[in-house]
């Protein structure tokens, strides 16, 4: 169960993200695997989110990643669903199959099973589709399934906010 603090923190980050997207007149879409729509849900919990949130793809199965986002099956076969190339392809595909200018893609291993020595439970790859290109990164979260998923939601929203906020001139 989510704590009141994590709900408030997520709400605060979503509010800041919404403001930044509205300033740029950008729309956001999500492509979610291990988070199963939790990022889209956090965004659409805000009243008025239809002004900046365009759509969410829940692509939990590999076939869904291929069918809905155009991720090449060979890419998944070669690198695995939880990988940098797949996170990148998910973000790219989300933008290509939406009207959004910005995308968050998440693919990971929330557990309790499914991990390996190379990709332990808690490994989550993120893809951030931006007008300037796609950025990717990996994070490793501790805790049970719910904790990993909540940490992934919080990281995705926080990191996208950091990536799109205007930089001060030196």
C-alpha positions as CSV (number, residue, x, y, z in Angstrom):
1,X,0.0,0.0,0.0
2,X,1.3,3.5,-0.9
3,X,2.1,5.8,2.0
4,X,0.4,9.2,2.2
5,X,3.9,10.8,1.7
6,X,4.5,8.9,-1.6
7,X,1.1,9.9,-2.9
8,X,1.7,13.6,-2.0
9,X,5.2,13.5,-3.5
10,X,3.8,11.9,-6.7
11,X,1.1,14.5,-6.8
12,X,3.6,17.4,-6.4
13,X,5.8,16.0,-9.1
14,X,2.9,15.6,-11.5
15,X,1.7,19.1,-10.8
16,X,5.2,20.5,-11.7
17,X,5.4,18.3,-14.8
18,X,1.9,19.5,-15.9
19,X,3.0,23.1,-15.5
20,X,6.2,22.5,-17.6
21,X,4.3,20.6,-20.3
22,X,1.6,23.3,-20.5
23,X,4.3,26.0,-20.8
24,X,5.8,24.3,-23.8
25,X,2.3,23.3,-25.2
26,X,3.5,19.7,-25.2
27,X,1.6,16.5,-24.7
28,X,2.8,13.5,-22.8
29,X,2.3,9.8,-23.5
30,X,3.5,6.7,-21.6
31,X,4.6,3.3,-22.7
32,X,4.5,1.1,-19.6
33,X,5.4,-2.5,-18.9
34,X,6.3,-3.3,-15.3
35,X,4.4,-0.2,-14.0
36,X,1.2,-1.4,-15.7
37,X,-0.3,2.0,-16.2
38,X,0.6,3.5,-12.8
39,X,2.4,6.4,-14.4
40,X,-0.6,7.2,-16.6
41,X,-2.9,6.9,-13.5
42,X,-0.7,9.2,-11.5
43,X,-0.9,11.8,-14.3
44,X,-4.6,11.5,-14.9
45,X,-5.3,11.8,-11.1
46,X,-4.8,15.5,-11.7
47,X,-7.8,17.5,-12.8
48,X,-7.2,19.1,-16.2
49,X,-4.7,16.4,-17.2
50,X,-6.4,16.1,-20.6
51,X,-4.7,19.4,-21.5
52,X,-1.3,17.8,-21.3
53,X,-1.7,14.0,-21.1
54,X,-2.4,12.4,-24.5
55,X,-2.5,8.6,-24.0
56,X,-0.9,5.6,-22.3
57,X,0.2,2.3,-23.8
58,X,0.3,-0.6,-21.3
59,X,2.6,-3.1,-23.1
60,X,3.1,-5.7,-20.5
61,X,3.6,-8.6,-22.9
62,X,6.4,-8.6,-25.5
63,X,3.8,-9.0,-28.2
64,X,2.1,-5.8,-27.1
65,X,5.4,-4.0,-27.3
66,X,5.7,-5.2,-30.9
67,X,2.1,-4.7,-31.9
68,X,1.3,-1.4,-30.2
69,X,4.7,0.4,-30.3
70,X,6.5,-1.2,-33.2
71,X,9.3,-2.6,-31.1
72,X,11.1,-5.2,-33.3
73,X,10.7,-8.7,-31.9
74,X,14.4,-9.3,-32.9
75,X,15.4,-6.5,-30.5
76,X,13.6,-8.2,-27.6
77,X,15.0,-11.6,-28.6
78,X,18.6,-10.3,-28.7
79,X,18.6,-8.0,-25.7
80,X,15.6,-9.0,-23.6
81,X,12.5,-6.9,-22.8
82,X,14.3,-5.3,-19.9
83,X,17.1,-3.5,-21.8
84,X,18.3,-0.2,-23.0
85,X,17.5,-0.9,-26.7
86,X,13.9,-1.9,-25.8
87,X,13.3,1.1,-23.5
88,X,14.6,3.3,-26.4
89,X,12.3,1.6,-28.9
90,X,9.3,1.8,-26.6
91,X,9.8,5.6,-26.2
92,X,10.3,6.1,-29.9
93,X,7.3,3.9,-30.7
94,X,5.1,5.8,-28.2
95,X,5.9,9.1,-29.9
96,X,5.3,7.6,-33.3
97,X,1.9,6.1,-32.4
98,X,0.6,9.2,-30.6
99,X,0.3,13.0,-31.0
100,X,2.6,13.6,-28.0
101,X,5.9,15.5,-28.1
102,X,7.2,13.8,-24.9
103,X,7.1,10.1,-23.8
104,X,8.0,8.1,-20.8
105,X,8.8,4.4,-21.4
106,X,9.4,1.9,-18.6
107,X,10.4,-1.8,-18.7
108,X,11.7,-3.7,-15.7
109,X,11.5,-6.6,-13.3
110,X,9.3,-5.8,-10.4
111,X,9.5,-9.3,-8.9
112,X,9.2,-11.2,-6.8
113,X,10.5,-13.6,-9.5
114,X,11.9,-13.1,-13.0
115,X,15.3,-11.7,-12.1
116,X,18.7,-13.1,-13.0
117,X,22.3,-12.4,-12.1
118,X,22.6,-9.8,-15.0
119,X,19.1,-8.3,-14.4
120,X,18.1,-8.8,-10.8
121,X,14.6,-8.0,-9.4
122,X,14.3,-4.2,-9.2
123,X,16.1,-3.5,-12.5
124,X,14.1,-0.9,-14.4
125,X,15.1,0.7,-17.8
126,X,13.6,4.1,-18.6
127,X,13.3,5.8,-22.0
128,X,12.4,9.5,-22.2
129,X,11.3,10.6,-25.6
130,X,12.0,14.3,-26.0
131,X,11.9,16.8,-28.9
132,X,15.7,16.7,-28.8
133,X,15.8,12.8,-28.9
134,X,15.5,9.8,-26.7
135,X,17.4,9.5,-23.4
136,X,17.7,6.2,-21.5
137,X,18.8,5.2,-18.1
138,X,18.7,2.2,-15.8
139,X,17.8,2.2,-12.1
140,X,17.9,-0.6,-9.5
141,X,15.2,-0.3,-6.8
142,X,14.9,-2.3,-3.6
143,X,11.9,-3.7,-2.0
144,X,8.9,-5.8,-2.8
145,X,6.9,-5.7,-6.1
146,X,4.8,-2.7,-4.9
147,X,7.9,-0.8,-3.7
148,X,9.7,-1.3,-7.0
149,X,6.7,-0.2,-9.1
150,X,6.1,2.9,-6.9
151,X,9.8,3.8,-7.1
152,X,9.7,3.4,-10.9
153,X,6.7,5.7,-11.1
154,X,8.3,8.4,-8.9
155,X,11.6,8.2,-10.8
156,X,10.0,8.4,-14.2
157,X,8.0,11.5,-13.3
158,X,10.8,13.2,-11.4
159,X,13.4,12.5,-14.1
160,X,11.2,13.7,-17.0
161,X,10.5,16.9,-15.0
162,X,14.3,17.4,-14.7
163,X,14.8,16.8,-18.4
164,X,12.2,19.2,-19.6
165,X,12.6,22.1,-17.2
166,X,14.3,25.2,-18.6
167,X,18.0,25.5,-17.8
168,X,19.2,28.8,-16.3
169,X,21.9,30.5,-18.4
170,X,25.3,30.5,-16.8
